[in-house]
Amino acid sequence: MYSKQKVTVTIDESIIREIDSLSKEKNETRSHVIEEALKAWRRGQVEQELIDGYRAMAKEDAKTAEQNLAAGKEAIIK
């Protein structure tokens, strides 16, 4: 079960106008528009963390592969 809580925030008037325009266009409440925007922002944050993690892993994997290749070459030469 999920629950919602009421919060009070101060937002720039121009952003409120955009929110109101979107909520009218989509026939949704301000709260829904803001909640969806925050969810999209969070998904973007998680996606960026995954990208950064995979890039770090790729660098580490390349380093390990190079070390293993060097060790393999040594074994073949001996």
N, CA, C and O atoms as CSV, one atom per row, in Angstrom:
chain,resi,resn,atom,element,x,y,z
A,1,MET,N,N,0.836,-1.176,0.000
A,1,MET,CA,C,0.000,0.000,0.000
A,1,MET,C,C,0.888,1.249,0.000
A,1,MET,O,O,1.877,1.310,0.731
A,2,TYR,N,N,0.549,2.203,-0.787
A,2,TYR,CA,C,1.303,3.437,-0.805
A,2,TYR,C,C,0.444,4.569,-0.248
A,2,TYR,O,O,-0.785,4.501,-0.250
A,3,SER,N,N,1.105,5.579,0.213
A,3,SER,CA,C,0.377,6.741,0.704
A,3,SER,C,C,1.031,7.995,0.158
A,3,SER,O,O,2.196,7.979,-0.240
A,4,LYS,N,N,0.297,9.046,0.144
A,4,LYS,CA,C,0.814,10.310,-0.341
A,4,LYS,C,C,0.807,11.298,0.808
A,4,LYS,O,O,-0.021,11.220,1.716
A,5,GLN,N,N,1.740,12.221,0.750
A,5,GLN,CA,C,1.819,13.261,1.766
A,5,GLN,C,C,1.772,14.615,1.092
A,5,GLN,O,O,2.276,14.799,-0.016
A,6,LYS,N,N,1.170,15.539,1.768
A,6,LYS,CA,C,1.099,16.902,1.269
A,6,LYS,C,C,2.368,17.642,1.687
A,6,LYS,O,O,2.792,17.566,2.840
A,7,VAL,N,N,2.968,18.361,0.732
A,7,VAL,CA,C,4.157,19.160,1.024
A,7,VAL,C,C,3.941,20.565,0.479
A,7,VAL,O,O,3.126,20.789,-0.416
A,8,THR,N,N,4.674,21.479,1.029
A,8,THR,CA,C,4.631,22.856,0.556
A,8,THR,C,C,6.010,23.203,0.021
A,8,THR,O,O,7.021,23.031,0.703
A,9,VAL,N,N,6.035,23.696,-1.212
A,9,VAL,CA,C,7.295,24.090,-1.827
A,9,VAL,C,C,7.115,25.464,-2.472
A,9,VAL,O,O,6.002,25.867,-2.811
A,10,THR,N,N,8.211,26.157,-2.631
A,10,THR,CA,C,8.183,27.446,-3.318
A,10,THR,C,C,8.858,27.254,-4.668
A,10,THR,O,O,10.013,26.838,-4.753
A,11,ILE,N,N,8.108,27.567,-5.721
A,11,ILE,CA,C,8.588,27.338,-7.085
A,11,ILE,C,C,8.451,28.636,-7.876
A,11,ILE,O,O,7.487,29.384,-7.712
A,12,ASP,N,N,9.416,28.879,-8.718
A,12,ASP,CA,C,9.400,30.071,-9.561
A,12,ASP,C,C,8.082,30.161,-10.339
A,12,ASP,O,O,7.559,29.155,-10.819
A,13,GLU,N,N,7.564,31.370,-10.450
A,13,GLU,CA,C,6.267,31.591,-11.096
A,13,GLU,C,C,6.234,31.088,-12.541
A,13,GLU,O,O,5.215,30.561,-12.986
A,14,SER,N,N,7.326,31.244,-13.268
A,14,SER,CA,C,7.348,30.794,-14.668
A,14,SER,C,C,7.206,29.275,-14.758
A,14,SER,O,O,6.585,28.755,-15.685
A,15,ILE,N,N,7.784,28.576,-13.795
A,15,ILE,CA,C,7.660,27.119,-13.787
A,15,ILE,C,C,6.228,26.722,-13.434
A,15,ILE,O,O,5.687,25.769,-13.995
A,16,ILE,N,N,5.624,27.447,-12.514
A,16,ILE,CA,C,4.225,27.176,-12.157
A,16,ILE,C,C,3.334,27.355,-13.379
A,16,ILE,O,O,2.420,26.561,-13.602
A,17,ARG,N,N,3.593,28.390,-14.168
A,17,ARG,CA,C,2.798,28.585,-15.393
A,17,ARG,C,C,2.952,27.394,-16.335
A,17,ARG,O,O,1.981,26.948,-16.945
A,18,GLU,N,N,4.181,26.880,-16.450
A,18,GLU,CA,C,4.401,25.702,-17.293
A,18,GLU,C,C,3.666,24.485,-16.740
A,18,GLU,O,O,3.047,23.726,-17.486
A,19,ILE,N,N,3.743,24.313,-15.429
A,19,ILE,CA,C,3.044,23.187,-14.786
A,19,ILE,C,C,1.547,23.305,-15.020
A,19,ILE,O,O,0.888,22.327,-15.374
A,20,ASP,N,N,1.016,24.494,-14.822
A,20,ASP,CA,C,-0.421,24.705,-15.028
A,20,ASP,C,C,-0.814,24.447,-16.476
A,20,ASP,O,O,-1.862,23.861,-16.748
A,21,SER,N,N,0.026,24.885,-17.397
A,21,SER,CA,C,-0.256,24.654,-18.815
A,21,SER,C,C,-0.269,23.157,-19.125
A,21,SER,O,O,-1.166,22.663,-19.808
A,22,LEU,N,N,0.736,22.442,-18.615
A,22,LEU,CA,C,0.786,20.992,-18.823
A,22,LEU,C,C,-0.385,20.278,-18.174
A,22,LEU,O,O,-0.977,19.375,-18.764
A,23,SER,N,N,-0.713,20.685,-16.966
A,23,SER,CA,C,-1.811,20.009,-16.266
A,23,SER,C,C,-3.124,20.224,-17.006
A,23,SER,O,O,-3.953,19.316,-17.076
A,24,LYS,N,N,-3.319,21.412,-17.556
A,24,LYS,CA,C,-4.535,21.680,-18.332
A,24,LYS,C,C,-4.530,20.864,-19.626
A,24,LYS,O,O,-5.537,20.262,-19.997
A,25,GLU,N,N,-3.381,20.855,-20.304
A,25,GLU,CA,C,-3.241,20.118,-21.561
A,25,GLU,C,C,-3.476,18.618,-21.371
A,25,GLU,O,O,-4.129,17.977,-22.194
A,26,LYS,N,N,-2.940,18.069,-20.283
A,26,LYS,CA,C,-3.040,16.629,-20.018
A,26,LYS,C,C,-4.269,16.266,-19.179
A,26,LYS,O,O,-4.536,15.093,-18.920
A,27,ASN,N,N,-5.013,17.301,-18.759
A,27,ASN,CA,C,-6.173,17.101,-17.895
A,27,ASN,C,C,-5.771,16.351,-16.617
A,27,ASN,O,O,-6.437,15.407,-16.191
A,28,GLU,N,N,-4.678,16.796,-16.030
A,28,GLU,CA,C,-4.156,16.217,-14.790
A,28,GLU,C,C,-4.006,17.321,-13.756
A,28,GLU,O,O,-4.053,18.505,-14.090
A,29,THR,N,N,-3.827,16.931,-12.505
A,29,THR,CA,C,-3.614,17.912,-11.445
A,29,THR,C,C,-2.172,18.399,-11.458
A,29,THR,O,O,-1.287,17.762,-12.030
A,30,ARG,N,N,-1.955,19.538,-10.818
A,30,ARG,CA,C,-0.586,20.028,-10.637
A,30,ARG,C,C,0.248,18.969,-9.936
A,30,ARG,O,O,1.380,18.690,-10.332
A,31,SER,N,N,-0.314,18.390,-8.906
A,31,SER,CA,C,0.413,17.379,-8.134
A,31,SER,C,C,0.870,16.234,-9.016
A,31,SER,O,O,2.003,15.767,-8.901
A,32,HIS,N,N,-0.014,15.780,-9.900
A,32,HIS,CA,C,0.335,14.661,-10.778
A,32,HIS,C,C,1.473,15.056,-11.726
A,32,HIS,O,O,2.416,14.289,-11.921
A,33,VAL,N,N,1.381,16.243,-12.307
A,33,VAL,CA,C,2.419,16.711,-13.230
A,33,VAL,C,C,3.762,16.800,-12.515
A,33,VAL,O,O,4.784,16.365,-13.047
A,34,ILE,N,N,3.761,17.360,-11.317
A,34,ILE,CA,C,5.004,17.489,-10.557
A,34,ILE,C,C,5.534,16.123,-10.150
A,34,ILE,O,O,6.737,15.877,-10.229
A,35,GLU,N,N,4.648,15.229,-9.713
A,35,GLU,CA,C,5.075,13.876,-9.319
A,35,GLU,C,C,5.705,13.146,-10.498
A,35,GLU,O,O,6.740,12.498,-10.342
A,36,GLU,N,N,5.095,13.242,-11.674
A,36,GLU,CA,C,5.641,12.590,-12.862
A,36,GLU,C,C,6.989,13.198,-13.252
A,36,GLU,O,O,7.892,12.478,-13.677
A,37,ALA,N,N,7.127,14.502,-13.112
A,37,ALA,CA,C,8.402,15.159,-13.419
A,37,ALA,C,C,9.494,14.680,-12.470
A,37,ALA,O,O,10.626,14.437,-12.889
A,38,LEU,N,N,9.155,14.546,-11.201
A,38,LEU,CA,C,10.144,14.065,-10.224
A,38,LEU,C,C,10.517,12.611,-10.486
A,38,LEU,O,O,11.678,12.230,-10.338
A,39,LYS,N,N,9.548,11.807,-10.871
A,39,LYS,CA,C,9.846,10.406,-11.207
A,39,LYS,C,C,10.778,10.342,-12.413
A,39,LYS,O,O,11.726,9.557,-12.429
A,40,ALA,N,N,10.506,11.173,-13.429
A,40,ALA,CA,C,11.360,11.193,-14.624
A,40,ALA,C,C,12.765,11.655,-14.264
A,40,ALA,O,O,13.748,11.102,-14.758
A,41,TRP,N,N,12.863,12.662,-13.408
A,41,TRP,CA,C,14.168,13.147,-12.956
A,41,TRP,C,C,14.919,12.030,-12.244
A,41,TRP,O,O,16.106,11.823,-12.495
A,42,ARG,N,N,14.239,11.312,-11.360
A,42,ARG,CA,C,14.889,10.228,-10.606
A,42,ARG,C,C,15.331,9.107,-11.542
A,42,ARG,O,O,16.426,8.566,-11.384
A,43,ARG,N,N,14.488,8.751,-12.520
A,43,ARG,CA,C,14.887,7.724,-13.499
A,43,ARG,C,C,16.157,8.160,-14.224
A,43,ARG,O,O,17.053,7.348,-14.456
A,44,GLY,N,N,16.233,9.436,-14.579
A,44,GLY,CA,C,17.429,9.962,-15.235
A,44,GLY,C,C,18.653,9.854,-14.348
A,44,GLY,O,O,19.743,9.534,-14.822
A,45,GLN,N,N,18.478,10.120,-13.055
A,45,GLN,CA,C,19.588,10.004,-12.107
A,45,GLN,C,C,20.071,8.558,-12.020
A,45,GLN,O,O,21.274,8.298,-12.062
A,46,VAL,N,N,19.143,7.630,-11.901
A,46,VAL,CA,C,19.501,6.211,-11.805
A,46,VAL,C,C,20.170,5.754,-13.097
A,46,VAL,O,O,21.160,5.023,-13.063
A,47,GLU,N,N,19.631,6.185,-14.230
A,47,GLU,CA,C,20.222,5.821,-15.517
A,47,GLU,C,C,21.660,6.327,-15.611
A,47,GLU,O,O,22.544,5.602,-16.068
A,48,GLN,N,N,21.894,7.560,-15.182
A,48,GLN,CA,C,23.246,8.111,-15.236
A,48,GLN,C,C,24.188,7.345,-14.310
A,48,GLN,O,O,25.345,7.110,-14.660
A,49,GLU,N,N,23.703,6.956,-13.136
A,49,GLU,CA,C,24.521,6.164,-12.219
A,49,GLU,C,C,24.884,4.821,-12.846
A,49,GLU,O,O,26.013,4.352,-12.701
A,50,LEU,N,N,23.932,4.202,-13.544
A,50,LEU,CA,C,24.212,2.930,-14.225
A,50,LEU,C,C,25.237,3.123,-15.335
A,50,LEU,O,O,26.164,2.325,-15.474
A,51,ILE,N,N,25.074,4.177,-16.123
A,51,ILE,CA,C,26.027,4.458,-17.202
A,51,ILE,C,C,27.423,4.644,-16.630
A,51,ILE,O,O,28.390,4.064,-17.125
A,52,ASP,N,N,27.523,5.460,-15.578
A,52,ASP,CA,C,28.824,5.695,-14.955
A,52,ASP,C,C,29.423,4.391,-14.419
A,52,ASP,O,O,30.619,4.142,-14.568
A,53,GLY,N,N,28.589,3.570,-13.801
A,53,GLY,CA,C,29.061,2.294,-13.257
A,53,GLY,C,C,29.543,1.348,-14.340
A,53,GLY,O,O,30.587,0.712,-14.200
A,54,TYR,N,N,28.777,1.257,-15.423
A,54,TYR,CA,C,29.181,0.371,-16.512
A,54,TYR,C,C,30.444,0.862,-17.199
A,54,TYR,O,O,31.277,0.059,-17.620
A,55,ARG,N,N,30.590,2.168,-17.315
A,55,ARG,CA,C,31.822,2.711,-17.910
A,55,ARG,C,C,33.024,2.385,-17.026
A,55,ARG,O,O,34.084,2.013,-17.529
A,56,ALA,N,N,32.862,2.522,-15.728
A,56,ALA,CA,C,33.953,2.193,-14.802
A,56,ALA,C,C,34.282,0.706,-14.897
A,56,ALA,O,O,35.451,0.321,-14.890
A,57,MET,N,N,33.244,-0.126,-14.985
A,57,MET,CA,C,33.472,-1.576,-15.099
A,57,MET,C,C,34.175,-1.898,-16.412
A,57,MET,O,O,35.050,-2.763,-16.447
A,58,ALA,N,N,33.808,-1.219,-17.479
A,58,ALA,CA,C,34.433,-1.478,-18.780
A,58,ALA,C,C,35.922,-1.144,-18.730
A,58,ALA,O,O,36.749,-1.880,-19.269
A,59,LYS,N,N,36.257,-0.030,-18.078
A,59,LYS,CA,C,37.676,0.328,-17.941
A,59,LYS,C,C,38.414,-0.726,-17.133
A,59,LYS,O,O,39.527,-1.120,-17.481
A,60,GLU,N,N,37.793,-1.179,-16.057
A,60,GLU,CA,C,38.409,-2.190,-15.197
A,60,GLU,C,C,38.535,-3.514,-15.946
A,60,GLU,O,O,39.552,-4.198,-15.831
A,61,ASP,N,N,37.492,-3.882,-16.722
A,61,ASP,CA,C,37.541,-5.114,-17.516
A,61,ASP,C,C,38.645,-5.033,-18.568
A,61,ASP,O,O,39.352,-6.015,-18.795
A,62,ALA,N,N,38.800,-3.880,-19.208
A,62,ALA,CA,C,39.851,-3.720,-20.218
A,62,ALA,C,C,41.222,-3.861,-19.573
A,62,ALA,O,O,42.124,-4.475,-20.142
A,63,LYS,N,N,41.372,-3.292,-18.390
A,63,LYS,CA,C,42.645,-3.388,-17.668
A,63,LYS,C,C,42.945,-4.850,-17.320
A,63,LYS,O,O,44.067,-5.323,-17.501
A,64,THR,N,N,41.936,-5.550,-16.823
A,64,THR,CA,C,42.106,-6.960,-16.467
A,64,THR,C,C,42.426,-7.791,-17.712
A,64,THR,O,O,43.287,-8.670,-17.671
A,65,ALA,N,N,41.731,-7.510,-18.816
A,65,ALA,CA,C,41.987,-8.247,-20.061
A,65,ALA,C,C,43.414,-8.030,-20.541
A,65,ALA,O,O,44.068,-8.970,-20.992
A,66,GLU,N,N,43.900,-6.796,-20.448
A,66,GLU,CA,C,45.282,-6.513,-20.856
A,66,GLU,C,C,46.275,-7.259,-19.972
A,66,GLU,O,O,47.267,-7.790,-20.472
A,67,GLN,N,N,46.022,-7.306,-18.668
A,67,GLN,CA,C,46.902,-8.026,-17.749
A,67,GLN,C,C,46.886,-9.524,-18.060
A,67,GLN,O,O,47.931,-10.176,-18.055
A,68,ASN,N,N,45.699,-10.062,-18.331
A,68,ASN,CA,C,45.594,-11.487,-18.641
A,68,ASN,C,C,46.273,-11.811,-19.963
A,68,ASN,O,O,46.892,-12.865,-20.111
A,69,LEU,N,N,46.153,-10.891,-20.932
A,69,LEU,CA,C,46.815,-11.082,-22.208
A,69,LEU,C,C,48.323,-11.108,-22.035
A,69,LEU,O,O,49.011,-11.953,-22.608
A,70,ALA,N,N,48.828,-10.184,-21.246
A,70,ALA,CA,C,50.280,-10.144,-20.983
A,70,ALA,C,C,50.734,-11.418,-20.311
A,70,ALA,O,O,51.779,-11.967,-20.662
A,71,ALA,N,N,49.957,-11.901,-19.339
A,71,ALA,CA,C,50.309,-13.138,-18.647
A,71,ALA,C,C,50.238,-14.317,-19.611
A,71,ALA,O,O,51.075,-15.218,-19.551
A,72,GLY,N,N,49.260,-14.319,-20.486
A,72,GLY,CA,C,49.125,-15.401,-21.464
A,72,GLY,C,C,50.281,-15.420,-22.436
A,72,GLY,O,O,50.774,-16.488,-22.798
A,73,LYS,N,N,50.719,-14.249,-22.861
A,73,LYS,CA,C,51.854,-14.166,-23.770
A,73,LYS,C,C,53.116,-14.700,-23.082
A,73,LYS,O,O,53.903,-15.413,-23.704
A,74,GLU,N,N,53.311,-14.364,-21.819
A,74,GLU,CA,C,54.455,-14.857,-21.068
A,74,GLU,C,C,54.441,-16.376,-21.003
A,74,GLU,O,O,55.479,-17.019,-21.163
A,75,ALA,N,N,53.275,-16.942,-20.770
A,75,ALA,CA,C,53.161,-18.394,-20.646
A,75,ALA,C,C,53.484,-19.073,-21.967
A,75,ALA,O,O,54.090,-20.144,-21.984
A,76,ILE,N,N,53.082,-18.456,-23.076
A,76,ILE,CA,C,53.323,-19.037,-24.392
A,76,ILE,C,C,54.804,-18.932,-24.758
A,76,ILE,O,O,55.371,-19.865,-25.326
A,77,ILE,N,N,55.419,-17.819,-24.439
A,77,ILE,CA,C,56.819,-17.597,-24.789
A,77,ILE,C,C,57.728,-18.527,-24.009
A,77,ILE,O,O,58.750,-18.954,-24.546
A,78,LYS,N,N,57.405,-18.862,-22.769
A,78,LYS,CA,C,58.275,-19.700,-21.946
A,78,LYS,C,C,58.287,-21.094,-22.378
A,78,LYS,O,O,58.976,-21.920,-21.779
